[in-house]
């Protein structure tokens, strides 16, 4: 990484006690005026006050010591790079309390940061603007500092809180409201005319607040909570205390037109943001170094909350596919980073809003919760929140509370997971000794590039669970592996019983079994005697070992064929994801069609069992599985699926039979991939007519499936048009890059050609990192890594530096994988064609 810029936090000689802030936004000229009156304490005599400030101009500033005359500031020195301003005074401010007054002006920008404008369309089609705030990661420096047509709204005094958690929104909204069983007023604000679409989130929020109150044994500290849908919004949501802001797609659900995955997404995001009301807001991290504690914790407990509200979602199995495996993929790279990253300059914060802080953070907390047990974990959480409420805390403070509650060496164990990057590969072999099974375990760092080489291999303290076929759902033994090698004896295990590590795929490590142990586990996939999450973990470990060159990819393809009887949605989802990675890799070869045949063979039996229409008694997971399988078969060109998709699409467009929301993505994807310019025009027309953002996003994400170079260009141009909201441009371009080999090249060229506009649009926020990742990580030619690196050397994107290095590393890894395994994969696929396997 390049050298970090030096940065000093604010001096402690003057500190605020309470802010009184008056803001007057102008939604026609996109400006605002502000007046600040802050009660302050001078702790050490000084003739200057240094404060945070970004994109605002101070008109006047003064300080009045209590009972004394006002002293006017004579100079404002702005340090824009560090987002600071120094107010200079003609005489020394003596210790004691006083009042700081500042008048300032600013612009309501269109960058989705600070105090900004958000464009929306009224039900009558008129374009209007709302004024909205987004302050997280230190952007809270922007807005701080009468005629009869102006309405003044006054708000009550807040508890002691961090400034990044303050929010205000000015605009036209409808709302629905209820009271939680604890008496908290809960409101969901929606675009005008769409109050009905706030009801699902309202129901989730009203169930969630009492759940967290009981879990933490700490009441929600405010009298109300508002959840509001914002048209232009960069993140998924932001946990502002008492006023949580969301993208429309993370809050609004239309009972007729929202798909099952959207309902699930809304439930998770509401659960995540409301967890922050305690963990992050009531107790706030000491500095951005501890960001992971905020985000990792909320990313874990959102699943606990959704499991409580919707047990039918089987959400913990989905956690493994959505968070755990995603984090391991990134954390196996040389260019990963530890969970705890020392943050100096706030500009570095954007870099760590990634899968390590969120998903690895959540995964190690899930492992920790399992290691401690729920009872002691809850006790420790209560101690932590009670001790540090309305204060700042560091990672070590949480470890101390959990250690006191459980009596286990929490800090010693967890430091190995948060202070060093990566995770272990546990190699295990077994030997039958009379009636017992002897296991030999060893740990080495798992690397995406192959076996770890080097003398000083990092070590972890690994909570390990071991199960057997006698009782696949419960641990026969739990141990803490605190050294490089260990022998373990399992008592009374018969020779014909299998033994498996990492029950429930909870431990954050990968497992490599000896060939004999693996051989004994594989029938458990076919006959489903292994639990779903263990089937998923086994397949995912093998796929990663193949990617790293530790085993051959052909071995994994053979295992994938054993999933022919698989009923579980999440297991299929993970299989689908891995086959997608393999398909992208093989798009660089001349046998891409053969891997599509393999996909069709693996997915067609489950596709036939499911059919197109829901059957009586089916639920949420069946709907998700049907969409996944039909999309996979349609994309691969499965003849019967393609024909039916075209028929249903025609009926949908003609208004004869509207597609159910759960079938729209797979049908849209299928007809576009195998369609022409007319199909694309129809899709763009559907996009224009769509009244709901979820439907617009659904269409935007699949447009890149189109194959002709001319149409790909049309989609890329559309991505930057007024038709697409700024935050959604990224998924349109990313969809093109992931759609085909030609799409990948075209998307990369488009980004280079339009770099200035794209970079300016996202102001170096995390959306720029996402755009780069989606667009280039599918390349598999060594020279592309050099080209990507060279482009960003001459077009710097500081907040995406780490992402760029990870992408270049991934391109080189893809190229090595292709060189190593392409020929053997090709031979295997040809051999299958010659003698197809029997189910």
Buried (B, 14 or more C-beta within 10 A) or exposed (E): EEEEEEBEEEBEBBEBEEBEBEBBBEBEEBEBBBBBBBBBBBEEEBEBBBBBBBBBBBBEBBBBBEEEEEBEBEEBEBEEEBBBBBBEBEEEBEBBEBBBBBBBBBBBBBBBBBBBBBBBEEEEEEEBBBBBBBBBBBBBBBBBBEEEEEEEEEEEEEEEBBEBBBBBBBBEBBBBBBEBEEEBEBBBBBBBEBBBBBBBBBBBBBBBBBBBBEBBBBBBBBEEBBBBBBBBBBBBBBBBBBBBBBBBBBBBBBEEBBBBBBBBBBBBBBBBBBBBBBBBBBBBBBBBBBBBBBBBBBBBBBBBBBBBBBEEBBBBBBBBBBBBBBBBBBBBBEBBBBBBBEBBBBBBBBBBBBBBBBBBBBBBBBBBBBBBEEEBBBBBBBBBBBEBBEEEBBBEBBBBBBBBBBEBBBBEBBBBBBEBBBBBBBBBBBEEEEEEBBBBBBBBBBBBBBEBEEEEEBBBBBBBBBBBBEEBEEBBBEBBBBEEEBEBEBEEBEEEBBBBBBBBBBBBBBBBBBEEBBEBBBEBBBEBBBBBBBBBBBBBBBBBBBBBBBBBBBBBBBBBBBBBEBBBBBBBBBBBBBBBBBBBBBBBBEBBEBBBBBBBBBBBBBBEEBEBEBEEEEEBBBBBBBBBBBBBBBBBBBEEBBEBBBEBBEEBBEEEEEBBBBBBBBBBBBBBBBBEEEBBEBBBEBBEEBEBBBBBBBBBBBBBBBBBEEBBBBBBEBBBEEBBBBBBBBBBBBBBBBBBBBBBBBBBEBBBEBBEEBBEBBBBBBBBBBBBBBBBBBBBBEEBBEBBBEBBEEEEBBBBBBBBBBBBBBBBBBBBBBEBBBEBBBEBBEEBEEEEEEE
